[in-house]
Amino acid sequence: MDLAALVDRVGPILGFVVCITVVAELASGIGVFTTLARGAARLARGSVLALWLLVVAVAVLATAVLSLDTTAVLLTPVVLALAAQLQLDRAVFAYTAVWLANTASLLLPVSNLTNLLAVGRLPSYDAVRFAGLTWPAAVAAVVVTVAVLALLHRRSLRGRYALGPAAPVADRRLLVLGMTVCTLLGPAFLLGVDVFVGSAVAAGVLVLACAVSRPDLLRWRLLPWPLVLGVSLLFVAVQYAHDHGLGTLLDAAAGRGEGWTALLRLAGLGALGANVVDNLPSYLALEPAAADSPVRLAALLVGVNAGPLVTPWASLATLLWAARCRSAGVDVSWGRFALRGLVLVPLLLVSAVTALWLVSG
């Protein structure tokens, strides 16, 4: 096992994870997500359906620009609190957060750790070219997710609500800065700014601003060391397994080709691996079978990003989301979660792979 090569590959990715987590946590503490949710409630003008559609938009943008963990960990409690305040069905907002945290994570390299790994296998791809590769699947996955959510919760999305007074903002200038930093991250990544450098600069700006105005927000818990350690161990374990025969077995199972059935086979295998083990080791294990083709790599991302919606452990974001739901007093039925996932995931895989195949062909 070449540990030096492994460190060279994953070091910047883990650095990005640390920096973007700091950005997201500080943005949450400053009140960025609360302000966005409150603004959505005002903009919807009392319509439950309009409010939900605006929450969908916020969830998609937060996932695409700040990663799926941001939606699962930071946006979830905000929208659940908003739904409770407005006396709305919190289940629809809970499922919206967790499903879109996964299915909206296909568009940009920063949207999911698996995407960053994939870009590492595509040295000629910047963020714009990556989005050009994945956008058909990304759009299809989001559209199918929203359609299924609307169908399942159609009764809860009717009616109107009354919006009460807003809580005062602790520091308006800091809030404006936080919203500006988060808004600029997306265009910066699309313009080719290195994801680690861009997230590090954003984190540095917010840390300095909070050190002056809100030092109470600067705590060691901002740094996701348990996540970094866990991901590092997964990298080593999967690389070891590949060096000792796993790669040969999976290469045969994944097949070859860029036809519709070949791409769907690879995506399905990725989704199966994600729900049996976890999406990150599933991607790492299958990456060598897809790395010879950008389209095959995109199909694998469909499976490991949009597919882990059946078992709780399939995605770390799902486990983090469940913890936030329990903290908010929302019960999570894993039986219902699995049954709904068994309906949604095949629809996602077929629609996203079909869109990818049609555009790439």
N, C-alpha and C positions, 0 to 999 in steps of 0.2 A: 504494500500500500504506500503510495507516494503522498505522505502527509503534507509536504511542502506545497505540492500542486493543489491539494485540497484546501489548504489555508489560503493560498493565493486566490482561489475561486470564491470561497465563501466568506472570506474576511470582510470585503466591502459590503456584501449583502447583509451580514450581521450588523455591521456598522450602521447601515441604513435602517435596519429594524430598530436599533436603539434610538437613533435620532428622530425617526418619524413617530415613535412612541412618545418621546418627550414632547414633540410638537402637539400631538393629539391630546395628551394628558393636560398640558398647560392650556391649550385652547379650550378644553372642557372646563377647567378651573376658572378661566377668565370669563366664561359664559357664552362662548361662540355658538355652541350647539343649542343651548337654551334659547338664545336670541333668535336663531334660525327657526326653531320649532315655534316659538311665540309669533314670529313674523309670518310663518305659514298659517297659523291659526287666524291671524288678523286678515291675511290676504284671502283666505277661503270664505270670509264673510258669513260664517255660521253654517256652511254646507259641509256635512261630514264627508261626502264623497270628494269634494274639492280639497279638503284638508288632507285626506288620505293620499290623494294624487300628489300633493305637494310634499308630503312626507316621503313618498316613493322617490320623487326627484332628489330630495336631500340625501336619502340613503344611497341612491345610485352615484351621486356626485361624491359623497364622502368615501364610498368604497373605491371608486375609480381613482381618486386623487390622493387619499390618505390611507388606503388599504382596508381590507375587509374587517380587520380587528377593530378599527375605529368605529365602524358601524355597529359591530356586535357589542363592544364594551362601552362606548361612550354615548352613541346615539340612542341605544336601546333604553337606558333609564330615563332619558329626557322625554322620549315620545310616550313611554309608559306613564310617566308623571303627568304629562300633558293630557293624555287620554283619561286618566283618573280625575284630573281637575275639571275636565269638560264632561265627565260622566258618560264616557264612551266605552265601547267594548275594547278592552285592552288586548284581547287575543289577536285581533286583526293587526294591530300595530306591532305586537311581539313577533308574529310570523312574518310580517313584512320586513322587519329588521333582520332576522336571521336568514331568511331565504335570499334576500337581495344582497346581504353581506357576502354570500357565496356566489350567487349567479351573476352579480354585477361586477365580479372581480376578474373579468377576462380582457378588459380593454387596454389598460396601460401596464407597463412593466411594474410600476409601484403598487398596483392594485392587489397583488398577491405575491407571496414569497416564491411560489412556483413560477410565476411569470419572470421574476428576476433571474431565477436559475435558467429558464428557457432562453432569455436574452443572452446569457453567458455562452450558450451554445450557438448563437446566431450573431457572430461578431460584426457583421455588416449591418445589423439592424439597430437603429436608434428608436426612440419612443414613437416617433411619427410612423416609421415603417412597421413597427410592431403593431400599432393600432390599425394600420392599413391591412395587416394580415388577419387580425382577430376581430375586427369590428362586425363582420356579418354574424359570427357566432355570438358575440357579446350582445348585439341588438336582439337577436332571436331569443337568447336566454332570458333577457330582461322582459321582453314582451310576453313570453310564455309564462314567466313567473307572475307578472302583474295580472294576466288574464285568469290564471288559476286562483290567485288570491281573491280577485274580484268575484269569481264564481262561488268560491267557498264561503265568503263573508258578505254576500250580496245584501243580506238583511241588515247586517250591522252597519253597512255603508249608506243606509238611507237616513233621512231626517236632518235635523239641525241642532245646533248647540249655541249656548250663550257664553261669551268670553268675559271673564272677570278681569279685575285690575292686575297689571303686571307688577312683579317685584322690582324694587329699584336696582339699578346697575351699580355695582361697587366702584368700578373705575371705568368710565366711558372711554377715555383715551386708550387705555390698555385693551379694551374690547375692540375698538376700531383697529388697533395694531394687530391684534390676533386674527381678526377677520381678513385683514389685508394680507398677512403672511400666508394664511391658508388659501386664499383666493389666488395668490401668485404662484403657488407651488405647481398647480396643474399646467399653466402655460410654460413655466420654467422647464419642467420635465419634457414637454412636447417640443420645446425649442432646442433640446439637446443637452441641457445642463445635466451633468453626472448626478445620478440619484443620491449617492452618498454625500457629495458636496452640497447639493441643493438642500437636502434635509438637514445637514449639519449647520449650514448657514441659518436656515429657518429656526432650528432649535436654539442656536446661539443668540439670535435676536430676541426670541421670547424669553430665554433664561435671563439675559441682561435686563430686559424690561421688567420682568417680575422681580428681579433682585432689587430694583429701585422702588417699584410700586407695590408688589405683592410678594414679599419674601416668604410668606407662609405657604405659598404654593410650591416652593422648591424643597422637595424631600427626596430621600434616596429611593423611595418606592417608584419614582418616575422612571427609573432605569430597569428595564425588563430582564434582569439577569437570569431568573429561572427559565424564561423562554429561550434566551440565547444559549444557555447551557444545554437545555433539552434538544434544541435544533442541532447544536454542534455534535452531540452524541448520536443523533439520528444520521447525520452525514457520515460519521465514522462507521456506524453499524452497517448502513446500506452499502458503503464502499467495500467493507470487509466481505459482506455476503456476495457482492458481485464478483469479487476476486476469487471466490470459492464456489462458483458454479451457478449462482442464481441468475446471472446475466444470460447464460445459454438457455436456461429453461424459459425465461420470460421472452427472450427473443423469438423463440419458436411459437409461443402463445400469441405474441403481438402480430405476427404475420408481416406482410410487406405490401407496398403499393399505396396509391393515392386515390383509388376509386372510392365510391360512396360506402360500400360494404367494408372495405379495408379501414377507412377512417372511423366508421361506426364501431368496428371491432376493437380498435385501439382505445377509443373513448370509453366504450363499455368496460374494457379490462381495467382502465384507470379508475373508473367509478367503482367497480367491484373491489379493487384493491383498497381504495380510500375507505369504503364502508366496512371492510373487514379489518383493516389495520389503522390507517390514517392517510390523509391525502398527500402529505409531504413524503413519507417513505414510498408511497405508491408512485409518485412522480419520479423520485430518484431511481427507483428500481426499473422503471419502464423507459426512462429517458434515452438510454443507448439504443433502444429499438426504434426510436423516433427521430433521433438527432440528425439523420441523414437528409431530412426533408422538413422545411419550415411548415408545410401544411400538416404533416403528420404530428409535428410537435404541437401545433395549435389544436389538433384533435385530441391529443393527450391532455392538454390543458382544459379542454371542455370537460373531459371525464373527471379530472382531479379537482377542478374548481367548482363546477356546477353540479357534479355528481354526489358529493358527500352530504346528502340530506336525508339519509335513512337511519343511520346509527349515530348515537350521541358523540362517539369518539372519532367519527370520520373527519372532523375538522376541529381544530383548536378553537376557532371562532364560535362554533356551536356550543362547546363547553363553557366558554366565557359568557356567551349570551345567556345560557341557562342559569349561571350564577347571578347575573344581573336581574333576571326575571324573579328568581327566588328572593333576592334582596328587596324587590319591589312588591312582594306579596303575590306574584303571579305563578300559579302552579303550572309546571310543564309535564304533560303526559307523554312519556317517551313512546308509548304504544300508539297514540294518535299521531305523534311526530313521524314515526316510522311508516305508518299506513299512508299518510299523506305524501311522504317522500317516495314511497313505492309507486304512487300515481304520477307525481311530478317529474321524477328523475328520468324515466323513459321518454317522456314528452320533451324534456330539455335536451337530452342527448340526440334524439332524432332530429329535432328542429334546428339545433345549433350546428350539428354536423352537416345537415343538408344545406344550410345557408353557407357554411364554410366551403363545402364542395362545389356548390353552384357558382360562387363568386371566384374561387381560386381556379376552377376549371375553365 
